[in-house]
Amino acid sequence: MLCQPAKSNNMDAVEVSLETGFTGESGAAKITERLQKRHQLRAEDAERRKEAKESQTVEEEKLEFFSSSFNTERASIQELLDSCSGATKAEVTQHLEEATAKTLQLQKFLNDSVLFLTQYELRQAQAALQKLQTSITEIREEALPKKKFTFRARTKAADNVTSSDTPSPAGASDKVVTSSDTPSPAGAGSSKVDAPAEQCGFSNMDNVSLTKTSEEINKQDVLLTHLTNCKVRLLGSPSTLHMKHIDTCEILCGPVSSSVFVDQCRNSILAVPCQQLRTHNTTDTQVYLHVTSRAIVEDCRGVSFAPFSWSYPTLEDDFAVSGLDKDRNNWNQVDDFNWLAADTPSPNWTVIPEADRKTNWDI
């Protein structure tokens, strides 16, 4: 066994000698030089293979750690949600708050792990998070229903004050609605509508301007649904934002702590920072986006993206509240779940050319 290396060296020397045809002392020196270079190349190749193997091991360990940690935390959140069944209102509220906080942490863990996850693993984790967030919303709506609209008769004095202070009728497009301004239903006469205290969002409105302040939003889940030809300004940091059945609207929102869900949106302009964006059944819509993970589109066409560019006085403070990384924006990293060809761009979404991007956001 001890003679084997010498034999190998001799064989190398013979091979080099045959290759070069060198003879004598000069030839021996050149043979030695060639042998040293060959051994050096072999050593470098072995080192590269070793490093590649170690790198692969590290990646596998990262994936194993992520999968184990993610699944454990997901099971913990699901257990909290399951415990809401049959619980008291106070217990449900506590469980939902804890589940929401844990879900936000799990979303952050996923965002921090994006760089070494495969596309399949990323999609699976995002789908699992969406399922949890949907369950939280459904349980909250079922167990903690919002107050319904109630009608309260005005006093005669109030009617007199109102009639004397009522301005001249304005066009519908000039109407501005805030959370304290809820339009009276047609035919309600002199009745006044009290807006529900727990409700955060706007629904069933047409051709109006809508605003919510940071104090009103205060990290709540915000719902926008069945809006047509509206301009919406959400000043603050919601926990999540759901937009559904949106038609020809302009919706601008402050930093969202976790996810934004868009469904059945058409011919609109959206501007929002968030951790995750999921867009379904949406057409001919521009999205000015700041996202720290990757955006997802599914069953969409004609969706275009540009960097988030809206600004308002408390935007920096709201970014701090949301916990989003302002320096990390993957606005043009979009996954189309209906397009699996890795070597060909999806035809369902595009980047808005710089010359065509909206810069003036004034109403």
Buried (B, 14 or more C-beta within 10 A) or exposed (E): EEEEEEEEEEEBBEBBBEEEEBEEEEBEEBBEEBBEEEEEEEEEEEEEEEEEEEEEEEEEEBBEEBBEEBEEBBEEBBEBBEBBEEEEEEEBBBBBEBBBEBBBBBBBBBBEBBEEBEEEBBBBBBEBBBEBBBBBBEBBEEBEEBEEEEEEEBEEEEEEEEEEEEEEEEEEEEBEBBBEEBEEEEEEEEEBBEEBEEBBBBEEBBBBBBBBBBEBBBBBBBBBBBBBBBBBBBBBBBBBBBBBBBBBBBBBBBBBBBBBBBBBBBBBBBBBBBBBBBBBBBBBBBBBBBBBBBBBBBBBBBBBBBBBBBEBEBBEBBBEBBBBBBEEBBBBEBBBBEBEEEEEEBEBBBBBEEEEBBEEBEE
